[in-house]
């Protein structure tokens, strides 16, 4: 069995970092999907590709993989520098503004 361990990135629709603190172990598919000739739906007999296990730390995920003889590849997350403005959102409504506020 082959799997990958990674830390999910934040969604593109949100600026928050929810659901990015944990590590995920996902199995890779062992076989391709088949197309049903009657309905056109795709299907597979490989149920392991549907399994996604969440862990609090990368070490816990690696320990699980080692205990169950799973070959894994670890993908480290690419982190960004935090961009926090000094005034934040309230800076848009400051009363001590030097110039005239316009759109």
N, C-alpha and C positions, 0 to 999 in steps of 0.2 A: 504494500500500500504506500502511496505517495501523497503527501499533504504539504500545505504551505501555512506558515504562521506569519501573521501580519497585524499591524495596528491600523484600524480603519481611519480614513481621513474624514474631515468634516464635509458635510454636504455643500454643494454649490449654492443652494438656496438659502443658506443661513450663515451668519457670521459667528455663531456660537460654536463651542467645541463639545457639545453633548454627544454621547455615544462614541467618543474617541479615546477614552481612558483605558479601555480593556484591550486584550489581545485575542485574536480569533485563529482557530485552527480549522481549515477547510480541506476536505479531501479533493483530489483532482479526479476527473472522470476516468474510469477504466475502459470505457467503450463509448463509441459514438451514439448519437441519437438516431432513431429510426422514424420515418414518416409513415403514418398510417395511410394506406391507399384509399380507404373509403372516406374518412373524415378529413384527412390532411393534417391531423394533429401530430406533434412530435412526441415521442415517448422513448423511454430507456428502461432497461432492467437494472441499471446501476443505482441502487438506493444510497450508497455512500456519498455520492456527489451532492446529495441534498443535505448532508450533515454539516453543521457549523457549530463549533463548540467555543464558548467564550471563557476566557481566563483573566484573572486580575493582573497577573504579571507574565512576562515572557518566560521566566524561569519555570513557572508552573506549567505553561504550555509545553515547554521542552521536556519537562519531567514526565508529563502524560504521554508524550510521543515516545519517549525512551522506554517507559514501562509497557507500552503496547506494541513495541517493535514497528513503529511508523517512521518511514524515511521522510524527513522534512526539509524544506528550504525556508529560511527566515528572511523576511523582507523588513528591513529597518525603516521606520517612518522618516519622512523628510520634514523637519520642523521649520517653522517660520519665526522670525523675530516678532515679538508682540508690538503692535502699533497702537499706543494709547496716547491720545492728545491730553494736554495738561488740563484744559477746561472741559473736555468731553463734549457731550451733546448740549449742555447748558451754555457753552460758549456761543452758540448761535443766537441766544437771547440775552446776551450781556448788556447791562445798562451803561457800562463804562467803556463803550466802543469809541475808538478815536475818530472814525469816519462815519459817514452816513451809511446805513444799512440798506442795500438794494438787492433786488434779485439779479 
